[in-house]
């Protein structure tokens, strides 16, 4: 008996967004992002700026690099009124191992007394890679926590402290930073 196996290889993916203007309205097609690796983790942040808001979307490319796709000054009609059917990509590039997890958190607001702060975390050998934003991207990244390879991660911000949650040895663990 002859048996032939074929392995399908996919290139970079296109991620499509759906959005809803209000709880009563229907979901609509929004913009797209190209270049995400198959199986990439995804993270999204609200990016408040003055009287408008923006969106920051993080995804991993085939080479492991995490990119930021961004939309600013989003109106209620996401795609049409903002003239941003496609986004600006690559404002920040975060090195990460292929297949690593991505999580993002933000607090504060641009244009107020409280500075907008964001942190992007990726899992890697030896810990979690922290990429900080405090009004601008700081290109000095740091590693926090212990080995994080292949671990799903979730974030919580309280009492001026970010906590990274993950499962290790069938138990919920936390790293504070």
Secondary structure, DSSP 8 states (H G I E B T S, - for coil): ------------EEEEEEE-SSTTS--EEEEEEEEE-TT--EEEEEEEETTEEEEEEEEE-TTS-EEEEEEEEE-SSTTTTTT-SB-EEEEEEE---TT--EEEEEES-BTSSS--EEEEEEEETTEEEEEEEESSB-S--EEESS--TT---EEEEETTEEEEEEEETTEEEEEE-
